[in-house]
Structures are given as structure tokens and as C-alpha cells.
Amino acid sequence: MKSLLILLFISKCFFAVGQSPQSRAKKSISPTTAAKVGVVKKFVPVQLFFVMLTKGYNRNHDSLAAARIQEGHIANIDRLAGLGKILVAGPFMDDANWRGIFIMKCKSQQEVENLLQTDPAIAAGRLSYEIHPWMTGKNCLFN
């Protein structure tokens, strides 16, 4: 019985060694496993733009005006997301200087700048921003 088990183990090892990494990867269920056997999707770089929204120079609006500005800010995000220009948008949940982020898919930094000028919160000075060109992969989450 012991000899039979050893023979089965050895034959399984030979069978696995005889397979190509690609055929072994087809059975795997995770990218980590695929990477371990030498099969990895090619990384195709894509440039996006990371926009850091910060507190603006004018945060002295009364609550009604601030609510209207925020409503316009959200409507503008929805509009730009519908156009495929904003892929990610969201606020930070503390009261620090950083207020939120956008990840934008635009052809140039100038296009990002032009689209940011359509945001009522930026126009009113409640928010300011920094634009940073950012690289990700075509097969990553945002594409």
C-alpha cells in the first residue's frame, strides 16, 4: 500500500512538471497563482489625472448658500461621470485640509483644468485643487 501511494505521488509530480505554465495557470483561480507559474497579463499603462480637492479660500458661506453650492458640486460630478471624465470621486471623512479626490480620464491636464472650472464649489472658492498626472494599468480597476 505504501508503495502504491509513493508511485501515485511521483506520477502526479511528473504530470505537473510536464505541463506548461500556461496550462497550469488555466486551472488557477487567482492572479497571484497565475503569477507564480509565470503567466501574467501584460501591463498596459494608461495615464489618468489624480485631483486632490482641498479647502478653498472662501469657506464663509451661510448654511443655505453652502448647501446650494454642494448640490451643484454633486450635480457636476454626476455630469462629468456620465461623460466618462470622472472615474472616481469621493470626500474624505474627516475635517482636514484635504476634502476629497477625483480620478479623471482626460486627454490633457488642460482638459482637467477646464472641467474643474465647471464645478460650483471651485468657482465659489469653497474648494481648491491640485492636479497630478497619474499612471495605472489598462487592465486595472478604472479601465
C-alpha positions as CSV (number, residue, x, y, z in Angstrom):
1,M,0.0,0.0,0.0
2,K,2.8,2.4,0.9
3,S,4.5,1.7,-2.5
4,L,1.3,2.4,-4.3
5,L,0.9,5.8,-2.6
6,I,4.6,6.7,-3.4
7,L,4.0,5.7,-7.0
8,L,0.9,7.9,-7.2
9,F,2.7,10.8,-5.7
10,I,5.6,10.5,-8.1
11,S,3.4,10.2,-11.2
12,K,1.4,13.3,-10.1
13,C,4.7,15.2,-9.7
14,F,5.8,14.1,-13.2
15,F,2.5,15.1,-14.7
16,A,2.6,18.6,-13.2
17,V,6.2,19.1,-14.3
18,G,5.3,18.1,-17.8
19,Q,2.6,20.8,-18.1
20,S,3.4,24.2,-19.4
21,P,2.9,27.2,-17.1
22,Q,0.0,28.3,-19.3
23,S,-1.9,25.1,-19.0
24,R,-1.3,25.0,-15.2
25,A,-2.5,28.7,-15.0
26,K,-5.8,27.8,-16.7
27,K,-6.7,25.8,-13.6
28,S,-5.7,28.6,-11.2
29,I,-8.3,30.9,-9.7
30,S,-6.3,33.9,-8.7
31,P,-3.9,36.3,-10.4
32,T,-1.4,35.5,-7.6
33,T,-1.4,31.9,-8.6
34,A,-1.1,32.7,-12.3
35,A,1.9,35.0,-11.5
36,K,3.6,32.2,-9.5
37,V,3.5,29.8,-12.5
38,G,4.7,32.5,-14.9
39,V,1.5,33.7,-16.6
40,V,0.9,37.4,-16.1
41,K,-1.3,39.8,-18.1
42,K,0.8,42.4,-19.8
43,F,0.7,45.7,-18.1
44,V,-0.6,48.4,-20.5
45,P,0.0,51.8,-19.0
46,V,-2.8,54.4,-19.0
47,Q,-2.4,58.0,-17.9
48,L,-5.2,59.4,-15.8
49,F,-5.3,62.5,-13.6
50,F,-5.5,62.5,-9.8
51,V,-7.2,65.6,-8.4
52,M,-6.8,66.4,-4.8
53,L,-9.6,68.7,-3.6
54,T,-8.6,70.9,-0.7
55,K,-10.3,73.6,1.4
56,G,-10.7,76.7,-0.7
57,Y,-10.0,80.3,0.1
58,N,-13.7,81.1,0.8
59,R,-15.4,78.9,3.3
60,N,-17.6,81.6,4.8
61,H,-20.9,80.9,3.1
62,D,-24.0,80.7,5.2
63,S,-25.5,77.2,5.5
64,L,-28.1,77.8,2.8
65,A,-25.6,79.0,0.3
66,A,-23.2,76.2,1.2
67,A,-26.0,73.6,0.7
68,R,-26.7,75.0,-2.8
69,I,-23.0,75.0,-3.7
70,Q,-22.7,71.4,-2.5
71,E,-25.8,70.4,-4.5
72,G,-24.3,71.9,-7.7
73,H,-20.9,70.2,-6.9
74,I,-22.6,66.8,-6.7
75,A,-24.6,67.5,-9.9
76,N,-21.4,68.5,-11.7
77,I,-19.7,65.2,-10.5
78,D,-22.7,63.3,-11.9
79,R,-22.5,65.1,-15.2
80,L,-18.7,64.5,-15.6
81,A,-19.1,60.9,-14.6
82,G,-21.8,60.5,-17.2
83,L,-19.4,61.8,-19.8
84,G,-16.7,59.3,-18.6
85,K,-14.4,62.1,-17.4
86,I,-14.6,61.3,-13.7
87,L,-13.9,57.7,-12.8
88,V,-13.7,58.1,-9.0
89,A,-15.0,60.8,-6.8
90,G,-15.4,61.0,-3.1
91,P,-14.9,63.0,0.1
92,F,-12.5,62.4,3.0
93,M,-14.5,61.7,6.1
94,D,-12.5,64.0,8.5
95,D,-12.3,67.8,8.7
96,A,-8.7,68.1,7.4
97,N,-7.5,70.3,4.6
98,W,-7.9,67.5,2.1
99,R,-11.6,67.5,1.2
100,G,-11.8,64.8,-1.5
101,I,-10.4,63.3,-4.7
102,F,-11.3,62.9,-8.3
103,I,-9.6,60.4,-10.7
104,M,-10.2,61.8,-14.1
105,K,-9.8,60.3,-17.6
106,C,-8.9,63.3,-19.8
107,K,-6.6,63.8,-22.8
108,S,-4.6,66.6,-21.1
109,Q,-4.1,68.4,-17.9
110,Q,-5.6,71.5,-19.6
111,E,-8.8,69.5,-20.2
112,V,-8.9,68.6,-16.5
113,E,-8.4,72.2,-15.6
114,N,-11.2,73.3,-17.9
115,L,-13.6,70.7,-16.4
116,L,-12.7,71.6,-12.9
117,Q,-13.8,75.2,-13.6
118,T,-17.3,74.0,-14.2
119,D,-17.6,72.9,-10.5
120,P,-19.7,75.3,-8.5
121,A,-17.7,74.6,-5.3
122,I,-14.4,75.5,-7.0
123,A,-16.0,78.6,-8.7
124,A,-17.3,79.8,-5.3
125,G,-13.9,79.3,-3.6
126,R,-15.2,76.6,-1.2
127,L,-12.8,74.1,-2.8
128,S,-9.4,74.4,-4.4
129,Y,-7.4,71.6,-6.0
130,E,-4.1,70.1,-7.1
131,I,-3.8,68.2,-10.4
132,H,-1.3,65.3,-10.6
133,P,-0.8,63.1,-13.7
134,W,-1.2,59.5,-12.6
135,M,-0.5,56.2,-14.2
136,T,-2.4,52.9,-13.8
137,G,-2.8,49.8,-16.0
138,K,-5.4,49.3,-18.7
139,N,-6.4,46.0,-17.0
140,C,-6.7,47.7,-13.6
141,L,-9.9,48.8,-11.8
142,F,-10.5,52.0,-13.6
143,N,-10.5,50.8,-17.2
